Amino acid sequence: MAEKLLLIDTDCGVDDAQAIMMALAQPTVRVLGITCCHGNTSIDNVCRNVLRVLKVCNISKIPVYRGASSSLLLESTITTDYHGPDGLGGVPDLEAPGLNYLQKEHAVTAMIQIASQHAGKVSLVALGPLTNLALAVKIDPTFPKKLKDLYIMGGNTESRGNVTACGEFNFSVDPEAAYVVLSEYICPTYIATWEYACRHRLPWEFYEIWVSQDTAKAKFMKKIFEHTIKYSKSEHGLKELVLGSGFVSCDSYAMAAAIDDNIVKEYIECAVSVELNGKLSRGMMVMDYLELLKKERKAFVMKSCDMEKFKAIVMACLK
C-alpha cells in the first residue's frame, strides 16, 4: 500500500489527541507536520497538548507549529468545558514538553511550504476551527491546488447544533473561516459532520476494552477522557447526543477516512456553504440540495461508515 502523507491541523482536545494517535499508529501513514489552532482551548494549550501526545507516542521528529490564536473577524464567544480547562481533561503533566519545542515558522507558512514541497500528494486533515486554512488560501490562493485532498471534521447536515441551536463547534467558533474554506478550496473535500459522528457511536463496552489495554498510550487516554465522560453525564452535557447508546469521538471519523479510503461506505455529494448572519443559525453548514447556490464544486459529506474497519483503526492507536 502506498504511503499516505498527512498534514494535521488541530485545536488539540481529547478527541483530537485520539485522532492524531490514530494517524501515528498506522505504518502506511507519514505525518509531515502538525499545525495548531485556537478552539477547544487557548493556542498555547493546544501546542502543549500536541507535544504531550507526541511524547506519549515516543515520537519527537514531527514538527509542530503555532498558528492562529483567534477567529478571523471576532474573538469567539463560544466556550465549552467539554474537554476540560486545558483541552486534555485537566490532567497535570509535570514532565510535559515546553513550548520551546515548537518550530519557529508560523503554522500557516508551514502549511504552504509543506504542500509546495509535496505538491499533489498531501492530505490535509482539519480537526478544529478552519482559521489557519482560511489564512493559508488568502496568503497563497494556489495552496488548495497543491493539496491532494482535504478532510474536515465540522459542520452539520440537519441544523443540529452542539454549541448553539444550529451550529457545530468547529464551524461556529469561526464561521467566516469555514465559509472561506468551503468556497475557495478546489481540492476534493470530505466532511465528517456532527450528525455523522453521532450516528456512528462506539459501544461503551468497546471503549472500556480500548482504554484498558496495558500500554502507556491507553493509560494516558483513559485519564484525559475521564473529564469528558463526566461532563457528558452532567446536566451541562449533551446526554441525548453524546451519550446515547455509545461513545462519540468526533475528530476520529475525519482522520479514519483520511487513513483508509474504504472506511466511508457512502457520501452525499453536494455543494455546501456556511450561514454567517442568522441570529439562531450563524455557523450552520448549509447543504445546497436544490443547487440554488450555483456552485461548481461539490463536497463529499460522509453518510455511512464501515464500523468494523473504524473500530480496528481506533483500537490500534493505543497498542
Order of alpha helices (4+ residues) and beta strands (2+ residues): beta-alpha-beta-alpha-beta-alpha-beta-alpha-alpha-beta-alpha-alpha-beta-alpha-alpha-alpha-alpha-beta-beta-beta-beta-alpha
